[in-house]
């Protein structure tokens, strides 16, 4: 037995440790497939005390730790490729408490998002952060990347719903951050520092999350849009006339993939782009406004066709056209970019991207979709038949460097909601200044002085 595994078994005898080849492969990677997983082993804590003991053991042995939840990440943030110990939170998956006065649900980090949402519904409330991976992603991973999803327009990102966190830092200390307070002007809010830190400052062991009332009844509209310059015009009209929960877009290539994957195309004629919006429709008056918006956009020539849902089943079917895109692409293992710009910059930026991709990716299948209402665009490049994986990634990274430069010039971000991880750390300088990165390194050195917390992610130590 490896001497470090023997040390772990001796010092933490009550914790299960897996080191079989299949387990190392399964737990050592996320949805990226560019690094061969090579963890030391996988540990399965049951509570915060276990996590503290694991961290203290790792400090003594000089072993890096990689936190693991649903491993649905797309930036290599949960990859263990250099002998790290994977800390799987799959057994820390319980709802711990509900406070009906504060409307706070306290959970462990391994709880799957969909289970969290069901628990909120049991109390007549909702946890509103939502995305297609809800059935497999965990709240710990959502917090680590400040996940957004499909209803950011109304509800914001994960950060807005975190009332408090308990975190084990790189010294093995348990930090109790904010404790569910609404107002707390007592120094630095370390809670928000941990949200989006990708496990590099500590591991979340407990999260107190705010819940809210369910929204009123809603409808869904799907627009077929012939030209890129009409996308934001339709958005402006919808935003000014309707109470929006979501405003999403995808291109014709995305629709082709999701329809071939089983979704139903509601249109007879193909368009270049599609918009889908969810909006409050509690009464006939609001539904009438939606029809007026539809007719106005049609009269302006901004849309070629459209559908307004007439039932919850039809709304779900229309929503699947957008939510089903990632799954429809999964088997193709596309190269993914997840970027953001200010909403006002979207028209010019999308035009420049379209021109660049036409030039740099000739003949490639380029699938666009995203949360256009909050400035978040997803670009998926499908590997051409006959091109090897290594050559494909090399070509995509060449273009990503160009994309990163353009984002830097317009003040955008190379990562909107997937994190930096391993995939994007070479582009961090385009989003953060040298002074900012220096401050980030200093913070990391304080909370993780031994360099064991998800080493190699975000930036090199």
C-alpha positions in Angstrom: 0.0 0.0 0.0 1.2 3.5 -0.8 2.6 5.1 2.4 0.2 8.0 2.2 -2.8 5.7 2.0 -1.4 3.8 4.9 -1.0 7.0 6.8 -4.6 8.0 6.0 -6.0 4.6 7.1 -4.0 4.9 10.3 -4.9 8.5 11.2 -8.5 8.5 10.0 -9.6 4.9 10.4 -13.4 5.5 10.4 -13.4 7.2 7.0 -13.8 5.1 3.8 -11.1 5.4 1.3 -11.4 4.1 -2.3 -8.4 3.7 -4.6 -9.5 1.2 -7.2 -8.8 2.0 -10.8 -12.4 2.5 -11.8 -13.0 4.8 -8.7 -9.9 6.9 -9.5 -11.2 7.3 -13.1 -14.8 8.1 -12.1 -14.1 10.6 -9.2 -10.9 12.1 -10.7 -12.5 14.1 -13.5 -15.4 16.3 -14.3 -17.2 16.8 -17.7 -14.0 17.9 -19.3 -12.0 15.0 -20.8 -8.7 16.7 -21.5 -6.7 15.5 -18.5 -6.1 11.9 -17.5 -7.4 11.5 -13.9 -4.7 10.4 -11.5 -5.8 11.0 -7.9 -4.2 9.4 -4.9 -7.6 8.1 -3.7 -11.1 9.2 -2.8 -12.2 10.0 0.7 -15.8 10.2 1.8 -16.5 12.5 4.8 -19.8 12.4 6.6 -19.7 15.8 8.3 -17.6 18.9 8.9 -15.5 17.2 11.6 -14.4 14.6 9.0 -13.5 17.4 6.6 -11.4 19.2 9.2 -9.5 16.0 10.0 -8.9 15.3 6.3 -7.5 18.9 5.8 -5.2 18.5 8.8 -4.0 15.2 7.5 -3.3 16.7 4.1 -1.3 19.5 5.7 0.9 17.0 7.5 1.4 14.9 4.5 1.7 17.7 1.9 -1.2 16.3 -0.2 -3.4 18.4 -2.4 -7.2 18.2 -2.0 -9.8 18.3 -4.8 -13.4 18.8 -3.7 -15.9 16.7 -5.6 -19.7 17.1 -6.0 -21.6 16.2 -9.1 -18.5 16.8 -11.3 -20.7 18.5 -13.9 -18.2 21.4 -14.3 -16.8 22.3 -17.7 -13.5 24.0 -16.8 -11.6 21.2 -15.2 -12.2 22.6 -11.7 -12.9 19.1 -10.2 -10.0 17.3 -12.1 -7.5 15.5 -9.9 -4.6 14.7 -12.3 -1.5 15.0 -10.0 -1.9 12.7 -7.1 -4.4 14.7 -5.1 -6.8 13.3 -2.7 -10.4 13.7 -4.0 -12.8 14.7 -1.2 -16.2 13.5 -2.3 -19.2 15.1 -0.7 -21.7 12.6 -2.0 -22.4 11.4 1.5 -22.8 14.9 2.9 -26.1 15.3 1.1 -28.7 16.1 3.7 -31.1 18.9 4.5 -30.1 20.0 8.0 -32.7 22.6 9.0 -35.5 24.9 7.8 -36.3 28.2 9.4 -39.8 29.3 8.3 -39.4 32.8 9.7 -36.1 33.6 7.9 -37.1 31.3 5.0 -33.6 29.7 5.2 -32.9 26.1 4.2 -29.6 24.8 5.6 -28.0 21.9 3.7 -24.8 20.0 3.2 -22.8 20.6 0.0 -23.4 17.3 -1.6 -27.2 17.8 -1.9 -28.2 17.7 -5.6 -29.8 20.9 -6.8 -33.1 19.2 -7.8 -33.4 17.7 -4.3 -32.9 21.1 -2.8 -35.6 22.6 -5.1 -38.0 19.8 -4.0 -37.3 20.4 -0.4 -38.1 24.1 -0.9 -41.3 23.2 -2.6 -42.3 21.0 0.4 -42.4 24.3 2.4 -44.4 26.2 -0.3 -41.3 28.1 -1.4 -38.7 27.9 -4.2 -34.9 28.0 -4.5 -34.9 29.9 -7.8 -31.4 29.2 -9.2 -31.9 26.7 -11.9 -30.3 25.1 -15.0 -30.4 21.9 -17.1 -27.9 20.0 -14.9 -30.2 20.3 -11.9 -30.5 16.5 -11.5 -26.8 15.9 -11.1 -25.0 19.1 -10.0 -24.7 19.8 -6.3 -25.1 22.9 -4.2 -21.4 22.9 -3.2 -20.3 23.0 -6.9 -23.0 25.7 -7.6 -21.5 27.8 -4.8 -17.9 27.2 -5.9 -18.7 28.6 -9.4 -21.4 31.1 -8.4 -23.6 29.3 -10.9 -26.3 31.4 -12.7 -28.5 29.5 -15.1 -31.7 30.4 -16.9 -33.5 32.9 -14.6 -30.7 35.3 -13.7 -32.7 38.2 -15.1 -35.1 37.9 -12.2 -33.2 36.1 -9.5 -29.5 36.7 -10.0 -26.7 34.2 -9.5 -26.1 31.7 -6.6 -24.4 34.4 -4.6 -27.7 36.3 -4.0 -29.2 33.3 -2.3 -26.4 32.3 0.1 -27.3 33.6 3.6 -24.4 31.9 5.3 -21.6 29.3 4.8 -19.6 27.0 7.0 -16.2 26.5 5.4 -13.1 24.5 6.3 -10.1 26.5 5.2 -6.6 25.3 4.3 -5.5 25.2 8.0 -8.3 22.9 9.0 -10.2 25.7 10.7 -14.0 25.9 10.6 -15.2 29.3 9.5 -18.9 30.3 10.2 -19.6 33.1 7.7 -22.5 35.6 8.1 -24.8 33.2 10.0 -27.9 34.0 8.0 -27.9 37.7 8.8 -29.5 40.2 6.3 -27.5 43.1 7.6 -24.0 42.6 8.8 -21.5 45.5 8.5 -18.9 44.0 10.8 -15.9 43.9 8.4 -15.1 41.9 5.3 -17.9 39.6 4.1 -15.8 36.4 3.7 -19.0 34.5 2.6 -19.0 36.3 -0.7 -15.3 35.7 -1.1 -15.8 32.0 -0.9 -18.6 32.0 -3.4 -17.0 31.5 -6.8 -13.6 30.6 -5.4 -13.7 27.1 -7.0 -12.6 25.4 -3.8 -9.2 27.2 -3.7 -9.8 29.0 -0.4 -11.6 26.3 1.5 -14.3 23.6 1.3 -17.9 24.4 1.9 -19.4 22.0 4.5 -22.7 23.7 5.1 -24.8 26.3 3.3 -27.7 28.3 4.5 -29.8 29.3 1.5 -32.6 31.8 1.2 -35.9 30.7 -0.3 -38.6 32.9 -1.8 -42.2 32.7 -2.9 -43.1 31.0 -6.1 -43.6 33.4 -9.0 -47.0 34.0 -10.5 -48.2 31.9 -13.4 -46.0 32.2 -16.5 -46.0 31.7 -20.2 -43.3 31.0 -22.7 -42.8 32.6 -26.1 -40.5 31.3 -28.8 -39.4 33.6 -31.7 -37.8 32.7 -35.0 -35.4 35.6 -35.8 -33.9 36.1 -39.2 -31.0 38.5 -38.4 -28.6 39.0 -35.5 -29.2 42.7 -35.2 -32.9 42.0 -34.3 -32.1 39.9 -31.2 -31.5 42.8 -28.8 -34.4 44.8 -30.3 -36.8 42.0 -29.4 -35.2 41.8 -26.0 -35.7 45.6 -25.4 -39.4 45.3 -26.3 -40.0 42.2 -24.1 -38.1 43.8 -21.2 -40.1 47.0 -21.4 -43.5 45.4 -21.7 -43.3 42.1 -19.8 -42.1 40.9 -16.4 -39.3 38.5 -17.5 -37.9 35.5 -15.7 -35.7 34.4 -18.6 -34.6 35.5 -22.0 -32.5 33.0 -23.9 -31.2 32.6 -27.5 -29.8 29.8 -29.7 -28.8 29.5 -33.3 -30.0 27.2 -36.1 -27.2 24.7 -35.5 -28.3 24.4 -31.8 -31.9 23.8 -32.9 -30.8 21.1 -35.4 -28.9 19.2 -32.6 -31.7 19.3 -30.1 -34.3 18.3 -32.6 -32.2 15.3 -33.7 -31.9 14.5 -30.0 -35.7 14.2 -29.7 -37.2 17.7 -29.2 -40.0 18.8 -31.5 -39.4 21.7 -33.9 -42.5 23.9 -33.9 -41.6 25.7 -37.1 -41.9 24.6 -40.8 -39.2 27.0 -41.9 -35.7 27.4 -40.4 -34.4 30.8 -39.2 -30.9 31.8 -38.3 -31.6 32.5 -34.6 -34.2 31.8 -32.0 -35.3 33.6 -28.8 -37.2 32.0 -26.0 -38.6 34.1 -23.1 -40.4 33.2 -19.9 -42.6 35.9 -18.5 -45.3 36.4 -15.8 -48.8 35.9 -17.2 -51.1 35.7 -14.2 -54.2 37.0 -15.9 -55.7 37.7 -19.3 -54.5 41.3 -19.4 -50.9 40.2 -19.2 -51.4 37.5 -21.8 -52.9 40.2 -24.1 -49.8 42.3 -23.6 -47.7 39.3 -24.7 -49.7 39.0 -27.9 -49.2 42.8 -28.5 -45.4 42.3 -28.1 -45.5 39.4 -30.5 -47.5 41.4 -33.1 -45.3 44.5 -32.7 -42.0 42.6 -33.3 -43.6 40.8 -36.3 -44.7 44.1 -37.8 -41.2 45.5 -37.4 -39.8 42.5 -39.4 -37.7 41.4 -36.4 -39.3 38.0 -36.2 -40.3 35.5 -38.9 -42.5 33.3 -36.8 -43.3 32.5 -33.2 -45.2 30.4 -30.7 -46.9 31.4 -27.4 -47.5 28.5 -25.0 -51.1 27.6 -24.4 -50.5 25.1 -21.6 -47.8 24.0 -19.1 -47.0 21.0 -21.3 -46.4 23.2 -24.3 -44.3 25.6 -22.2 -42.2 22.7 -21.1 -41.8 21.5 -24.7 -40.7 24.9 -25.9 -38.3 25.2 -22.9 -36.7 21.9 -23.9 -35.5 23.4 -27.1 -33.2 25.6 -25.1 -32.5 23.4 -22.0 -31.9 20.3 -24.1 -29.0 21.8 -26.1 -26.1 20.8 -23.7 -27.4 17.2 -23.5 -27.8 17.0 -27.3 -24.2 18.0 -27.7 -22.7 15.8 -25.0 -21.8 12.8 -27.1 -19.9 15.1 -29.6 -17.7 16.4 -26.7 -17.6 20.0 -28.1 -15.0 22.6 -27.1 -16.8 25.1 -25.0 -16.5 28.8 -24.4 -18.6 30.4 -21.6 -18.2 34.2 -21.8 -20.0 37.3 -20.7 -20.1 41.0 -21.7 -22.2 43.9 -20.7 -25.7 43.6 -22.2 -25.2 46.9 -24.1 -22.1 45.4 -25.7 -23.8 42.2 -27.0 -24.9 43.4 -30.5 -21.4 44.6 -31.6 -19.6 41.8 -29.8 -21.8 39.1 -31.3 -21.3 40.5 -34.8 -17.5 40.5 -34.3 -17.6 37.0 -33.0 -19.7 35.8 -35.9 -17.2 37.3 -38.4 -14.2 35.9 -36.5 -15.7 32.4 -36.2 -16.5 32.4 -40.0 -12.9 33.2 -40.7 -11.2 31.0 -38.0 -13.5 28.0 -38.0 -14.3 27.5 -41.7 -16.5 24.4 -42.1 -16.8 23.8 -38.4 -20.2 23.3 -36.7 -20.4 26.3 -34.3 -23.3 26.1 -31.9 -24.3 29.2 -30.1 -26.8 29.6 -27.2 -27.0 31.4 -24.0 -28.6 33.8 -21.5 -28.6 36.8 -23.7 -30.7 38.7 -21.2 -27.7 38.8 -18.7 -24.9 39.0 -21.2 -23.8 35.3 -21.0 -23.0 33.5 -24.3 -22.1 29.9 -24.7 -20.1 28.9 -27.8 -19.7 25.2 -28.6 -17.4 24.0 -31.3 -18.0 20.5 -32.6 -15.0 18.5 -33.7 -14.9 18.0 -37.4 -14.9 14.4 -38.5 -11.4 13.0 -39.0 -9.7 15.6 -36.9 -7.9 14.2 -33.8 -8.6 15.3 -30.3 -5.2 16.9 -29.7 -5.3 18.9 -33.0 -8.9 19.9 -32.4 -8.1 21.3 -28.9 -5.0 23.1 -30.2 -7.0 24.8 -33.0 -9.8 25.8 -30.6 -7.3 27.2 -28.1 -5.7 29.3 -30.8 -9.1 30.9 -31.5 -9.9 31.2 -27.8 -6.8 33.3 -27.4 -8.2 35.7 -30.0 -11.6 35.6 -28.3 -9.9 36.4 -24.9 -8.2 39.4 -26.5 -11.5 40.7 -27.8 -13.2 40.2 -24.4 -10.3 42.1 -22.7 -10.8 45.0 -25.0 -14.5 45.3 -24.3 -14.3 44.6 -20.5 -15.9 41.1 -20.7 -15.1 37.8 -18.9 -13.7 34.5 -20.3 -15.8 32.7 -17.7 -19.4 33.8 -17.0 -20.6 30.9 -14.8 -18.4 27.8 -15.3 -15.3 29.0 -13.4 -11.7 29.2 -14.5 -10.4 25.8 -13.3 -7.6 24.3 -15.5 -9.2 25.1 -18.8 -9.2 28.9 -18.7 -6.4 29.9 -16.3 -4.1 31.0 -19.1 -6.8 33.6 -20.1 -7.3 35.0 -16.6 -5.1 38.0 -17.3 -7.7 39.1 -19.9 -10.4 39.4 -17.3 -8.3 40.4 -14.2 -5.5 42.9 -14.0 -2.1 42.0 -12.7 -2.9 43.9 -9.5 -6.1 42.0 -9.0 -4.4 38.7 -9.6 -1.7 39.7 -7.0 -4.4 40.4 -4.5 -6.1 37.1 -5.2 -2.9 35.3 -4.7 -2.4 37.0 -1.4 -5.9 36.0 -0.2 -5.3 32.5 -1.2 -2.0 32.4 0.7 -3.7 33.5 3.9 -6.6 31.0 3.7 -4.5 28.2 2.2 -0.9 28.8 3.3 0.1 25.2 2.5 -1.2 25.2 -1.0 -3.4 22.2 -0.6 -6.8 23.5 -1.6 -7.6 22.5 -5.2 -4.0 23.2 -6.3 -3.4 24.3 -9.9 -6.9 25.7 -10.4 -7.7 29.3 -11.1 -4.0 30.2 -11.2 -0.7 28.5 -10.4 0.6 29.1 -6.9 
